[in-house]
């Protein structure tokens, strides 16, 4: 036979066990939430780092193609045309040398790495080949 005190003691033990179970489950949920958040932040950080690296490489490629266009103008100040360059496993770039007016040419160059593109426009005074401006642009006017 159970006495009143034994029954109260068993109920108290069950309540304490239930409270402990709830506490452990709550801590587990918080731990999973924190772990998931850290994992997602790590993934986002890695994607941002990759995008930043690709952007810098694309800008370097755009500048490289702009310099190739300049080299074409050094070889022949009357050059008007296009060219491109592909760098194995890094990306590619393309340039266009066009005449703006009788005394100025421009070079539009685009560097591309995966889905990231950067554009550079260079304006040159001809026939002396003086660089008037060299700037990154969102798009070519």
N, CA, C and O atoms as CSV, one atom per row, in Angstrom:
chain,resi,resn,atom,element,x,y,z
A,1,UNK,N,N,0.801,-1.157,0.000
A,1,UNK,CA,C,0.000,0.000,0.000
A,1,UNK,C,C,0.868,1.254,0.000
A,1,UNK,O,O,1.877,1.356,0.697
A,2,UNK,N,N,0.446,2.144,-0.772
A,2,UNK,CA,C,1.163,3.422,-0.836
A,2,UNK,C,C,0.576,4.388,0.160
A,2,UNK,O,O,-0.638,4.529,0.311
A,3,UNK,N,N,1.454,5.014,0.798
A,3,UNK,CA,C,0.983,6.049,1.710
A,3,UNK,C,C,0.897,7.356,0.950
A,3,UNK,O,O,1.382,7.477,-0.175
A,4,UNK,N,N,0.283,8.308,1.573
A,4,UNK,CA,C,0.125,9.612,0.970
A,4,UNK,C,C,1.477,10.245,0.657
A,4,UNK,O,O,1.633,10.891,-0.380
A,5,UNK,N,N,2.456,10.065,1.547
A,5,UNK,CA,C,3.782,10.655,1.353
A,5,UNK,C,C,4.533,10.002,0.202
A,5,UNK,O,O,5.241,10.679,-0.544
A,6,UNK,N,N,4.383,8.681,0.052
A,6,UNK,CA,C,5.057,7.999,-1.050
A,6,UNK,C,C,4.467,8.472,-2.386
A,6,UNK,O,O,5.198,8.715,-3.346
A,7,UNK,N,N,3.150,8.598,-2.431
A,7,UNK,CA,C,2.497,9.048,-3.649
A,7,UNK,C,C,2.944,10.474,-3.999
A,7,UNK,O,O,3.199,10.780,-5.164
A,8,UNK,N,N,3.037,11.336,-2.993
A,8,UNK,CA,C,3.479,12.704,-3.200
A,8,UNK,C,C,4.938,12.729,-3.653
A,8,UNK,O,O,5.317,13.548,-4.490
A,9,UNK,N,N,5.761,11.821,-3.093
A,9,UNK,CA,C,7.168,11.733,-3.460
A,9,UNK,C,C,7.310,11.272,-4.908
A,9,UNK,O,O,8.133,11.815,-5.644
A,10,UNK,N,N,6.526,10.284,-5.330
A,10,UNK,CA,C,6.568,9.793,-6.711
A,10,UNK,C,C,6.109,10.874,-7.688
A,10,UNK,O,O,6.699,11.043,-8.756
A,11,UNK,N,N,5.063,11.598,-7.323
A,11,UNK,CA,C,4.574,12.675,-8.182
A,11,UNK,C,C,5.611,13.777,-8.294
A,11,UNK,O,O,5.789,14.362,-9.362
A,12,UNK,N,N,6.293,14.061,-7.198
A,12,UNK,CA,C,7.326,15.081,-7.196
A,12,UNK,C,C,8.508,14.649,-8.072
A,12,UNK,O,O,9.072,15.471,-8.795
A,13,UNK,N,N,8.879,13.382,-8.014
A,13,UNK,CA,C,9.978,12.859,-8.824
A,13,UNK,C,C,9.622,12.904,-10.305
A,13,UNK,O,O,10.464,13.231,-11.142
A,14,UNK,N,N,8.361,12.570,-10.629
A,14,UNK,CA,C,7.921,12.618,-12.023
A,14,UNK,C,C,7.935,14.054,-12.543
A,14,UNK,O,O,8.338,14.304,-13.679
A,15,UNK,N,N,7.498,14.984,-11.717
A,15,UNK,CA,C,7.493,16.386,-12.105
A,15,UNK,C,C,8.912,16.887,-12.329
A,15,UNK,O,O,9.173,17.614,-13.287
A,16,UNK,N,N,9.830,16.501,-11.447
A,16,UNK,CA,C,11.230,16.899,-11.597
A,16,UNK,C,C,11.831,16.270,-12.851
A,16,UNK,O,O,12.587,16.931,-13.563
A,17,UNK,N,N,11.516,15.022,-13.134
A,17,UNK,CA,C,12.008,14.350,-14.343
A,17,UNK,C,C,11.459,15.001,-15.602
A,17,UNK,O,O,12.185,15.178,-16.580
A,18,UNK,N,N,10.180,15.356,-15.582
A,18,UNK,CA,C,9.558,16.023,-16.716
A,18,UNK,C,C,10.187,17.399,-16.946
A,18,UNK,O,O,10.447,17.785,-18.086
A,19,UNK,N,N,10.428,18.127,-15.872
A,19,UNK,CA,C,11.069,19.442,-15.976
A,19,UNK,C,C,12.473,19.309,-16.545
A,19,UNK,O,O,12.892,20.129,-17.362
A,20,UNK,N,N,13.206,18.277,-16.119
A,20,UNK,CA,C,14.562,18.044,-16.634
A,20,UNK,C,C,14.511,17.702,-18.123
A,20,UNK,O,O,15.345,18.179,-18.892
A,21,UNK,N,N,13.546,16.887,-18.535
A,21,UNK,CA,C,13.383,16.512,-19.937
A,21,UNK,C,C,13.077,17.753,-20.787
A,21,UNK,O,O,13.647,17.920,-21.866
A,22,UNK,N,N,12.192,18.607,-20.312
A,22,UNK,CA,C,11.858,19.836,-21.021
A,22,UNK,C,C,13.092,20.737,-21.126
A,22,UNK,O,O,13.327,21.337,-22.175
A,23,UNK,N,N,13.871,20.839,-20.064
A,23,UNK,CA,C,15.081,21.670,-20.069
A,23,UNK,C,C,16.094,21.138,-21.079
A,23,UNK,O,O,16.685,21.915,-21.829
A,24,UNK,N,N,16.298,19.827,-21.104
A,24,UNK,CA,C,17.251,19.229,-22.049
A,24,UNK,C,C,16.773,19.437,-23.482
A,24,UNK,O,O,17.568,19.782,-24.356
A,25,UNK,N,N,15.479,19.232,-23.729
A,25,UNK,CA,C,14.945,19.436,-25.081
A,25,UNK,C,C,15.058,20.906,-25.497
A,25,UNK,O,O,15.381,21.199,-26.648
A,26,UNK,N,N,14.799,21.816,-24.581
A,26,UNK,CA,C,14.924,23.244,-24.884
A,26,UNK,C,C,16.359,23.606,-25.242
A,26,UNK,O,O,16.601,24.351,-26.192
A,27,UNK,N,N,17.308,23.076,-24.479
A,27,UNK,CA,C,18.719,23.330,-24.779
A,27,UNK,C,C,19.109,22.739,-26.128
A,27,UNK,O,O,19.888,23.339,-26.867
A,28,UNK,N,N,18.573,21.572,-26.450
A,28,UNK,CA,C,18.873,20.946,-27.741
A,28,UNK,C,C,18.334,21.796,-28.884
A,28,UNK,O,O,19.007,21.976,-29.899
A,29,UNK,N,N,17.119,22.319,-28.720
A,29,UNK,CA,C,16.532,23.171,-29.761
A,29,UNK,C,C,17.367,24.432,-29.934
A,29,UNK,O,O,17.640,24.835,-31.065
A,30,UNK,N,N,17.772,25.056,-28.854
A,30,UNK,CA,C,18.612,26.250,-28.930
A,30,UNK,C,C,19.948,25.914,-29.587
A,30,UNK,O,O,20.437,26.684,-30.414
A,31,UNK,N,N,20.537,24.792,-29.236
A,31,UNK,CA,C,21.813,24.378,-29.832
A,31,UNK,C,C,21.696,24.157,-31.326
A,31,UNK,O,O,22.573,24.573,-32.083
A,32,UNK,N,N,20.618,23.503,-31.767
A,32,UNK,CA,C,20.407,23.275,-33.199
A,32,UNK,C,C,20.188,24.613,-33.912
A,32,UNK,O,O,20.704,24.822,-35.010
A,33,UNK,N,N,19.428,25.513,-33.293
A,33,UNK,CA,C,19.187,26.819,-33.908
A,33,UNK,C,C,20.487,27.606,-34.059
A,33,UNK,O,O,20.731,28.204,-35.106
A,34,UNK,N,N,21.314,27.608,-33.030
A,34,UNK,CA,C,22.595,28.316,-33.087
A,34,UNK,C,C,23.498,27.679,-34.140
A,34,UNK,O,O,24.124,28.389,-34.927
A,35,UNK,N,N,23.572,26.361,-34.164
A,35,UNK,CA,C,24.410,25.659,-35.151
A,35,UNK,C,C,23.945,25.952,-36.570
A,35,UNK,O,O,24.770,26.190,-37.453
A,36,UNK,N,N,22.647,25.938,-36.798
A,36,UNK,CA,C,22.101,26.217,-38.124
A,36,UNK,C,C,22.416,27.650,-38.545
A,36,UNK,O,O,22.797,27.894,-39.690
A,37,UNK,N,N,22.259,28.579,-37.636
A,37,UNK,CA,C,22.568,29.978,-37.935
A,37,UNK,C,C,24.036,30.156,-38.295
A,37,UNK,O,O,24.364,30.837,-39.266
A,38,UNK,N,N,24.913,29.547,-37.516
A,38,UNK,CA,C,26.347,29.643,-37.808
A,38,UNK,C,C,26.685,29.017,-39.156
A,38,UNK,O,O,27.513,29.548,-39.897
A,39,UNK,N,N,26.059,27.906,-39.472
A,39,UNK,CA,C,26.294,27.249,-40.758
A,39,UNK,C,C,25.837,28.143,-41.902
A,39,UNK,O,O,26.553,28.302,-42.891
A,40,UNK,N,N,24.651,28.727,-41.775
A,40,UNK,CA,C,24.143,29.600,-42.831
A,40,UNK,C,C,24.999,30.856,-42.984
A,40,UNK,O,O,25.227,31.318,-44.102
A,41,UNK,N,N,25.465,31.401,-41.881
A,41,UNK,CA,C,26.356,32.563,-41.952
A,41,UNK,C,C,27.679,32.205,-42.616
A,41,UNK,O,O,28.229,33.009,-43.368
A,42,UNK,N,N,28.189,31.022,-42.350
A,42,UNK,CA,C,29.435,30.573,-42.980
A,42,UNK,C,C,29.262,30.427,-44.477
A,42,UNK,O,O,30.135,30.823,-45.249
A,43,UNK,N,N,28.140,29.859,-44.889
A,43,UNK,CA,C,27.867,29.694,-46.320
A,43,UNK,C,C,27.746,31.057,-46.992
A,43,UNK,O,O,28.315,31.279,-48.061
A,44,UNK,N,N,27.001,31.972,-46.363
A,44,UNK,CA,C,26.843,33.319,-46.925
A,44,UNK,C,C,28.187,34.036,-47.004
A,44,UNK,O,O,28.467,34.732,-47.981
A,45,UNK,N,N,29.012,33.868,-45.984
A,45,UNK,CA,C,30.338,34.484,-45.991
A,45,UNK,C,C,31.210,33.939,-47.102
A,45,UNK,O,O,31.934,34.690,-47.756
A,46,UNK,N,N,31.146,32.637,-47.317
A,46,UNK,CA,C,31.932,32.016,-48.381
A,46,UNK,C,C,31.466,32.507,-49.754
A,46,UNK,O,O,32.283,32.760,-50.639
A,47,UNK,N,N,30.143,32.639,-49.925
A,47,UNK,CA,C,29.616,33.131,-51.198
A,47,UNK,C,C,30.030,34.583,-51.437
A,47,UNK,O,O,30.355,34.958,-52.563
A,48,UNK,N,N,30.019,35.390,-50.393
A,48,UNK,CA,C,30.434,36.786,-50.515
A,48,UNK,C,C,31.912,36.879,-50.871
A,48,UNK,O,O,32.302,37.686,-51.715
A,49,UNK,N,N,32.727,36.059,-50.234
A,49,UNK,CA,C,34.158,36.043,-50.524
A,49,UNK,C,C,34.410,35.637,-51.971
A,49,UNK,O,O,35.242,36.238,-52.650
A,50,UNK,N,N,33.697,34.623,-52.444
A,50,UNK,CA,C,33.858,34.170,-53.824
A,50,UNK,C,C,33.437,35.266,-54.801
A,50,UNK,O,O,34.123,35.510,-55.794
A,51,UNK,N,N,32.310,35.928,-54.524
A,51,UNK,CA,C,31.840,36.994,-55.409
A,51,UNK,C,C,32.830,38.156,-55.444
A,51,UNK,O,O,33.065,38.742,-56.500
A,52,UNK,N,N,33.405,38.486,-54.299
A,52,UNK,CA,C,34.393,39.559,-54.231
A,52,UNK,C,C,35.642,39.198,-55.030
A,52,UNK,O,O,36.189,40.035,-55.749
A,53,UNK,N,N,36.086,37.963,-54.904
A,53,UNK,CA,C,37.259,37.506,-55.634
A,53,UNK,C,C,36.994,37.510,-57.138
A,53,UNK,O,O,37.835,37.962,-57.915
A,54,UNK,N,N,35.832,37.012,-57.550
A,54,UNK,CA,C,35.500,36.999,-58.975
A,54,UNK,C,C,35.402,38.425,-59.525
A,54,UNK,O,O,35.812,38.685,-60.656
A,55,UNK,N,N,34.864,39.340,-58.732
A,55,UNK,CA,C,34.746,40.723,-59.163
A,55,UNK,C,C,36.117,41.356,-59.378
A,55,UNK,O,O,36.334,42.067,-60.359
A,56,UNK,N,N,37.033,41.096,-58.458
A,56,UNK,CA,C,38.398,41.636,-58.599
A,56,UNK,C,C,39.090,41.045,-59.818
A,56,UNK,O,O,39.784,41.759,-60.542
A,57,UNK,N,N,38.912,39.755,-60.052
A,57,UNK,CA,C,39.525,39.116,-61.226
A,57,UNK,C,C,38.918,39.663,-62.514
A,57,UNK,O,O,39.633,39.870,-63.495
A,58,UNK,N,N,37.597,39.901,-62.521
A,58,UNK,CA,C,36.940,40.451,-63.709
A,58,UNK,C,C,37.452,41.861,-64.002
A,58,UNK,O,O,37.645,42.222,-65.162
A,59,UNK,N,N,37.672,42.655,-62.957
A,59,UNK,CA,C,38.200,44.011,-63.170
A,59,UNK,C,C,39.619,43.949,-63.726
A,59,UNK,O,O,39.975,44.728,-64.610
A,60,UNK,N,N,40.422,43.035,-63.218
A,60,UNK,CA,C,41.783,42.873,-63.737
A,60,UNK,C,C,41.754,42.474,-65.205
A,60,UNK,O,O,42.535,42.986,-66.007
A,61,UNK,N,N,40.856,41.563,-65.558
A,61,UNK,CA,C,40.735,41.150,-66.959
A,61,UNK,C,C,40.272,42.306,-67.838
A,61,UNK,O,O,40.762,42.466,-68.956
A,62,UNK,N,N,39.329,43.118,-67.346
A,62,UNK,CA,C,38.870,44.273,-68.127
A,62,UNK,C,C,40.028,45.246,-68.366
A,62,UNK,O,O,40.195,45.760,-69.472
A,63,UNK,N,N,40.818,45.493,-67.334
A,63,UNK,CA,C,41.983,46.376,-67.489
A,63,UNK,C,C,43.008,45.778,-68.442
A,63,UNK,O,O,43.633,46.504,-69.215
A,64,UNK,N,N,43.184,44.470,-68.395
A,64,UNK,CA,C,44.114,43.793,-69.303
A,64,UNK,C,C,43.688,43.990,-70.752
A,64,UNK,O,O,44.514,44.293,-71.614
A,65,UNK,N,N,42.385,43.815,-71.017
A,65,UNK,CA,C,41.913,44.007,-72.391
A,65,UNK,C,C,41.999,45.469,-72.820
A,65,UNK,O,O,42.260,45.758,-73.988
A,66,UNK,N,N,41.779,46.392,-71.881
A,66,UNK,CA,C,41.948,47.808,-72.217
A,66,UNK,C,C,43.394,48.068,-72.626
A,66,UNK,O,O,43.650,48.820,-73.566
A,67,UNK,N,N,44.335,47.451,-71.925
A,67,UNK,CA,C,45.749,47.606,-72.273
A,67,UNK,C,C,46.069,46.961,-73.612
A,67,UNK,O,O,46.913,47.462,-74.355
A,68,UNK,N,N,45.400,45.847,-73.928
A,68,UNK,CA,C,45.586,45.237,-75.256
A,68,UNK,C,C,45.103,46.199,-76.347
A,68,UNK,O,O,45.744,46.329,-77.390
A,69,UNK,N,N,43.973,46.870,-76.103
A,69,UNK,CA,C,43.481,47.869,-77.055
A,69,UNK,C,C,44.459,49.017,-77.204
A,69,UNK,O,O,44.695,49.500,-78.312
A,70,UNK,N,N,45.035,49.460,-76.079
A,70,UNK,CA,C,46.059,50.513,-76.142
A,70,UNK,C,C,47.263,50.062,-76.957
A,70,UNK,O,O,47.812,50.832,-77.745
A,71,UNK,N,N,47.664,48.829,-76.767
A,71,UNK,CA,C,48.802,48.297,-77.522
A,71,UNK,C,C,48.508,48.302,-79.023
A,71,UNK,O,O,49.391,48.589,-79.830
A,72,UNK,N,N,47.272,47.985,-79.392
A,72,UNK,CA,C,46.887,48.027,-80.806
A,72,UNK,C,C,47.010,49.452,-81.340
A,72,UNK,O,O,47.436,49.662,-82.476
A,73,UNK,N,N,46.628,50.441,-80.503
A,73,UNK,CA,C,46.741,51.839,-80.932
A,73,UNK,C,C,48.190,52.292,-81.022
A,73,UNK,O,O,48.526,53.123,-81.866
A,74,UNK,N,N,49.056,51.755,-80.159
A,74,UNK,CA,C,50.481,52.086,-80.241
A,74,UNK,C,C,51.048,51.544,-81.554
A,74,UNK,O,O,51.845,52.209,-82.217
A,75,UNK,N,N,50.634,50.348,-81.917
A,75,UNK,CA,C,51.108,49.726,-83.153
A,75,UNK,C,C,50.573,50.478,-84.369
A,75,UNK,O,O,51.299,50.713,-85.334
A,76,UNK,N,N,49.293,50.854,-84.311
A,76,UNK,CA,C,48.677,51.581,-85.417
A,76,UNK,C,C,47.661,52.557,-84.834
A,76,UNK,O,O,46.596,52.150,-84.369
A,77,UNK,N,N,47.992,53.840,-84.859
A,77,UNK,CA,C,47.120,54.839,-84.239
A,77,UNK,C,C,45.765,54.946,-84.943
A,77,UNK,O,O,44.842,55.562,-84.410
A,78,UNK,N,N,45.638,54.361,-86.121
A,78,UNK,CA,C,44.374,54.388,-86.851
A,78,UNK,C,C,43.540,53.138,-86.574
A,78,UNK,O,O,42.475,52.967,-87.167
A,79,UNK,N,N,44.009,52.264,-85.682
A,79,UNK,CA,C,43.288,51.010,-85.416
A,79,UNK,C,C,41.894,51.285,-84.875
A,79,UNK,O,O,41.713,52.095,-83.966
A,80,UNK,N,N,40.921,50.603,-85.442
A,80,UNK,CA,C,39.551,50.563,-84.946
A,80,UNK,C,C,39.115,49.120,-85.101
A,80,UNK,O,O,39.187,48.556,-86.192
A,81,UNK,N,N,38.654,48.514,-83.989
A,81,UNK,CA,C,38.252,47.117,-84.078
A,81,UNK,C,C,38.066,46.489,-82.713
A,81,UNK,O,O,37.954,47.175,-81.696
A,82,UNK,N,N,38.037,45.171,-82.717
A,82,UNK,CA,C,37.778,44.427,-81.481
A,82,UNK,C,C,38.824,43.355,-81.278
A,82,UNK,O,O,39.574,43.009,-82.191
A,83,UNK,N,N,38.859,42.844,-80.077
A,83,UNK,CA,C,39.737,41.731,-79.749
A,83,UNK,C,C,39.266,41.103,-78.446
A,83,UNK,O,O,38.417,41.655,-77.746
A,84,UNK,N,N,39.819,39.959,-78.135
A,84,UNK,CA,C,39.455,39.299,-76.883
A,84,UNK,C,C,40.587,38.430,-76.389
A,84,UNK,O,O,41.562,38.180,-77.098
A,85,UNK,N,N,40.438,37.981,-75.175
A,85,UNK,CA,C,41.455,37.155,-74.525
A,85,UNK,C,C,40.731,36.206,-73.581
A,85,UNK,O,O,39.831,36.606,-72.843
A,86,UNK,N,N,41.138,34.945,-73.619
A,86,UNK,CA,C,40.601,33.968,-72.677
A,86,UNK,C,C,41.746,33.440,-71.841
A,86,UNK,O,O,42.755,32.973,-72.369
A,87,UNK,N,N,41.582,33.518,-70.525
A,87,UNK,CA,C,42.585,33.004,-69.601
A,87,UNK,C,C,42.029,31.705,-69.034
A,87,UNK,O,O,40.978,31.699,-68.393
A,88,UNK,N,N,42.729,30.619,-69.270
A,88,UNK,CA,C,42.240,29.295,-68.870
A,88,UNK,C,C,41.795,29.276,-67.412
A,88,UNK,O,O,42.550,29.652,-66.515
A,89,UNK,N,N,40.590,28.844,-67.194
A,89,UNK,CA,C,39.988,28.643,-65.877
A,89,UNK,C,C,39.910,29.903,-65.031
A,89,UNK,O,O,39.650,29.812,-63.831
A,90,UNK,N,N,40.124,31.066,-65.610
A,90,UNK,CA,C,39.977,32.298,-64.849
A,90,UNK,C,C,38.861,33.155,-65.407
A,90,UNK,O,O,38.080,33.730,-64.649
A,91,UNK,N,N,38.778,33.246,-66.703
A,91,UNK,CA,C,37.746,34.066,-67.317
A,91,UNK,C,C,38.180,34.570,-68.672
A,91,UNK,O,O,39.090,34.024,-69.296
A,92,UNK,N,N,37.521,35.612,-69.114
A,92,UNK,CA,C,37.820,36.162,-70.434
A,92,UNK,C,C,37.553,37.662,-70.424
A,92,UNK,O,O,36.932,38.207,-69.511
A,93,UNK,N,N,38.041,38.298,-71.465
A,93,UNK,CA,C,37.768,39.716,-71.633
A,93,UNK,C,C,37.674,40.026,-73.115
A,93,UNK,O,O,38.175,39.284,-73.960
A,94,UNK,N,N,37.024,41.136,-73.409
A,94,UNK,CA,C,36.879,41.594,-74.785
A,94,UNK,C,C,37.016,43.110,-74.794
A,94,UNK,O,O,36.693,43.783,-73.815
A,95,UNK,N,N,37.499,43.634,-75.913
A,95,UNK,CA,C,37.633,45.086,-76.024
A,95,UNK,C,C,37.207,45.541,-77.405
A,95,UNK,O,O,37.243,44.788,-78.379
A,96,UNK,N,N,36.803,46.798,-77.452
A,96,UNK,CA,C,36.459,47.453,-78.704
A,96,UNK,C,C,37.140,48.814,-78.712
A,96,UNK,O,O,37.006,49.594,-77.769
A,97,UNK,N,N,37.870,49.088,-79.783
A,97,UNK,CA,C,38.469,50.403,-79.979
A,97,UNK,C,C,37.616,51.105,-81.023
A,97,UNK,O,O,37.447,50.613,-82.138
A,98,UNK,N,N,37.079,52.264,-80.646
A,98,UNK,CA,C,36.203,53.012,-81.549
A,98,UNK,C,C,36.634,54.477,-81.571
A,98,UNK,O,O,37.173,55.002,-80.596
A,99,UNK,N,N,36.383,55.117,-82.706
A,99,UNK,CA,C,36.709,56.528,-82.817
A,99,UNK,C,C,35.517,57.340,-82.333
A,99,UNK,O,O,34.390,57.134,-82.783
A,100,UNK,N,N,35.777,58.276,-81.402
A,100,UNK,CA,C,34.723,59.162,-80.896
A,100,UNK,C,C,34.567,60.341,-81.852
A,100,UNK,O,O,33.461,60.667,-82.283
A,101,UNK,N,N,35.678,60.966,-82.171
A,101,UNK,CA,C,35.707,62.086,-83.117
A,101,UNK,C,C,37.112,62.136,-83.710
A,101,UNK,O,O,37.894,61.203,-83.525
A,102,UNK,N,N,37.434,63.192,-84.406
A,102,UNK,CA,C,38.721,63.280,-85.114
A,102,UNK,C,C,39.919,63.279,-84.170
A,102,UNK,O,O,41.027,62.940,-84.587
A,103,UNK,N,N,39.717,63.652,-82.903
A,103,UNK,CA,C,40.873,63.724,-82.008
A,103,UNK,C,C,40.805,62.761,-80.822
A,103,UNK,O,O,41.723,62.742,-80.003
A,104,UNK,N,N,39.744,61.964,-80.711
A,104,UNK,CA,C,39.621,61.045,-79.577
A,104,UNK,C,C,39.151,59.653,-80.002
A,104,UNK,O,O,38.279,59.501,-80.858
A,105,UNK,N,N,39.744,58.670,-79.390
A,105,UNK,CA,C,39.296,57.287,-79.503
A,105,UNK,C,C,38.855,56.831,-78.124
A,105,UNK,O,O,39.199,57.449,-77.117
A,106,UNK,N,N,38.098,55.756,-78.082
A,106,UNK,CA,C,37.759,55.152,-76.795
A,106,UNK,C,C,37.912,53.648,-76.886
A,106,UNK,O,O,37.724,53.037,-77.937
A,107,UNK,N,N,38.256,53.083,-75.760
A,107,UNK,CA,C,38.355,51.629,-75.642
A,107,UNK,C,C,37.330,51.203,-74.604
A,107,UNK,O,O,37.365,51.662,-73.462
A,108,UNK,N,N,36.428,50.334,-75.000
A,108,UNK,CA,C,35.483,49.727,-74.077
A,108,UNK,C,C,35.943,48.293,-73.848
A,108,UNK,O,O,36.064,47.514,-74.793
A,109,UNK,N,N,36.198,47.952,-72.595
A,109,UNK,CA,C,36.693,46.610,-72.274
A,109,UNK,C,C,35.829,45.984,-71.186
A,109,UNK,O,O,35.444,46.648,-70.223
A,110,UNK,N,N,35.533,44.710,-71.351
A,110,UNK,CA,C,34.721,43.968,-70.379
A,110,UNK,C,C,35.480,42.723,-69.955
A,110,UNK,O,O,35.948,41.952,-70.793
A,111,UNK,N,N,35.595,42.534,-68.653
A,111,UNK,CA,C,36.192,41.316,-68.102
A,111,UNK,C,C,35.106,40.485,-67.455
A,111,UNK,O,O,34.246,41.019,-66.754
A,112,UNK,N,N,35.137,39.178,-67.685
A,112,UNK,CA,C,34.100,38.290,-67.162
A,112,UNK,C,C,34.721,37.075,-66.500
A,112,UNK,O,O,35.576,36.402,-67.078
A,113,UNK,N,N,34.276,36.800,-65.266
A,113,UNK,CA,C,34.663,35.596,-64.544
A,113,UNK,C,C,33.364,34.962,-64.060
A,113,UNK,O,O,32.632,35.557,-63.270
A,114,UNK,N,N,33.083,33.758,-64.534
A,114,UNK,CA,C,31.811,33.081,-64.272
A,114,UNK,C,C,30.666,34.015,-64.654
A,114,UNK,O,O,30.553,34.379,-65.825
A,115,UNK,N,N,29.826,34.410,-63.727
A,115,UNK,CA,C,28.697,35.289,-64.040
A,115,UNK,C,C,28.983,36.754,-63.690
A,115,UNK,O,O,28.093,37.596,-63.804
A,116,UNK,N,N,30.198,37.063,-63.272
A,116,UNK,CA,C,30.551,38.410,-62.832
A,116,UNK,C,C,31.283,39.154,-63.937
A,116,UNK,O,O,32.261,38.653,-64.491
A,117,UNK,N,N,30.802,40.362,-64.258
A,117,UNK,CA,C,31.429,41.187,-65.294
A,117,UNK,C,C,31.766,42.559,-64.728
A,117,UNK,O,O,31.034,43.104,-63.902
A,118,UNK,N,N,32.875,43.101,-65.183
A,118,UNK,CA,C,33.274,44.474,-64.856
A,118,UNK,C,C,33.658,45.140,-66.167
A,118,UNK,O,O,34.168,44.494,-67.082
A,119,UNK,N,N,33.406,46.447,-66.243
A,119,UNK,CA,C,33.639,47.186,-67.483
A,119,UNK,C,C,34.522,48.395,-67.228
A,119,UNK,O,O,34.388,49.086,-66.219
A,120,UNK,N,N,35.431,48.635,-68.173
A,120,UNK,CA,C,36.346,49.763,-68.105
A,120,UNK,C,C,36.256,50.516,-69.432
A,120,UNK,O,O,36.200,49.919,-70.507
A,121,UNK,N,N,36.244,51.840,-69.323
A,121,UNK,CA,C,36.269,52.662,-70.525
A,121,UNK,C,C,37.467,53.603,-70.458
A,121,UNK,O,O,37.694,54.283,-69.458
A,122,UNK,N,N,38.223,53.620,-71.549
A,122,UNK,CA,C,39.413,54.462,-71.643
A,122,UNK,C,C,39.213,55.411,-72.822
A,122,UNK,O,O,38.852,54.987,-73.920
A,123,UNK,N,N,39.452,56.695,-72.581
A,123,UNK,CA,C,39.374,57.695,-73.651
A,123,UNK,C,C,40.791,58.179,-73.914
A,123,UNK,O,O,41.528,58.534,-72.994
A,124,UNK,N,N,41.155,58.185,-75.195
A,124,UNK,CA,C,42.520,58.510,-75.606
A,124,UNK,C,C,42.492,59.657,-76.616
A,124,UNK,O,O,41.669,59.678,-77.531
A,125,UNK,N,N,43.403,60.603,-76.432
A,125,UNK,CA,C,43.588,61.655,-77.423
A,125,UNK,C,C,44.548,61.118,-78.478
A,125,UNK,O,O,45.634,60.636,-78.155
A,126,UNK,N,N,44.138,61.205,-79.735
A,126,UNK,CA,C,44.992,60.736,-80.823
A,126,UNK,C,C,45.481,61.949,-81.616
A,126,UNK,O,O,44.815,62.983,-81.565
A,127,UNK,N,N,46.542,61.896,-82.307
A,127,UNK,CA,C,47.446,60.777,-82.566
A,127,UNK,C,C,48.528,60.608,-81.496
A,127,UNK,O,O,49.334,59.681,-81.587
A,128,UNK,N,N,48.563,61.489,-80.480
A,128,UNK,CA,C,49.621,61.408,-79.469
A,128,UNK,C,C,49.433,60.270,-78.473
A,128,UNK,O,O,50.354,59.932,-77.729
A,129,UNK,N,N,48.249,59.682,-78.457
A,129,UNK,CA,C,47.910,58.589,-77.533
A,129,UNK,C,C,48.077,58.987,-76.073
A,129,UNK,O,O,48.773,58.323,-75.306
A,130,UNK,N,N,47.433,60.070,-75.712
A,130,UNK,CA,C,47.409,60.520,-74.325
A,130,UNK,C,C,46.106,60.017,-73.709
A,130,UNK,O,O,45.027,60.249,-74.254
A,131,UNK,N,N,46.209,59.328,-72.574
A,131,UNK,CA,C,45.015,58.814,-71.911
A,131,UNK,C,C,44.312,59.980,-71.214
A,131,UNK,O,O,44.854,60.576,-70.283
A,132,UNK,N,N,43.114,60.292,-71.671
A,132,UNK,CA,C,42.317,61.372,-71.097
A,132,UNK,C,C,41.578,60.895,-69.858
A,132,UNK,O,O,41.502,61.613,-68.861
A,133,UNK,N,N,41.030,59.679,-69.917
A,133,UNK,CA,C,40.359,59.113,-68.746
A,133,UNK,C,C,40.417,57.587,-68.808
A,133,UNK,O,O,40.468,56.984,-69.880
A,134,UNK,N,N,40.406,57.001,-67.640
A,134,UNK,CA,C,40.386,55.535,-67.482
A,134,UNK,C,C,39.485,55.285,-66.294
A,134,UNK,O,O,39.869,55.552,-65.155
A,135,UNK,N,N,38.297,54.779,-66.542
A,135,UNK,CA,C,37.357,54.612,-65.451
A,135,UNK,C,C,36.504,53.356,-65.620
A,135,UNK,O,O,36.227,52.887,-66.725
A,136,UNK,N,N,36.113,52.849,-64.472
A,136,UNK,CA,C,35.177,51.724,-64.479
A,136,UNK,C,C,33.785,52.280,-64.679
A,136,UNK,O,O,33.430,53.299,-64.086
A,137,UNK,N,N,32.997,51.624,-65.502
A,137,UNK,CA,C,31.645,52.089,-65.787
A,137,UNK,C,C,30.656,50.943,-65.544
A,137,UNK,O,O,31.016,49.769,-65.620
A,138,UNK,N,N,29.422,51.304,-65.255
A,138,UNK,CA,C,28.382,50.304,-65.082
A,138,UNK,C,C,27.972,49.709,-66.414
A,138,UNK,O,O,27.725,48.508,-66.526
A,139,UNK,N,N,27.905,50.565,-67.423
A,139,UNK,CA,C,27.619,50.136,-68.782
A,139,UNK,C,C,28.226,51.165,-69.727
A,139,UNK,O,O,28.518,52.292,-69.328
A,140,UNK,N,N,28.409,50.777,-70.956
A,140,UNK,CA,C,29.023,51.693,-71.913
A,140,UNK,C,C,27.968,52.620,-72.483
A,140,UNK,O,O,26.913,52.172,-72.932
A,141,UNK,N,N,28.256,53.918,-72.464
A,141,UNK,CA,C,27.290,54.880,-73.032
A,141,UNK,C,C,27.245,54.799,-74.533
A,141,UNK,O,O,26.490,55.535,-75.168
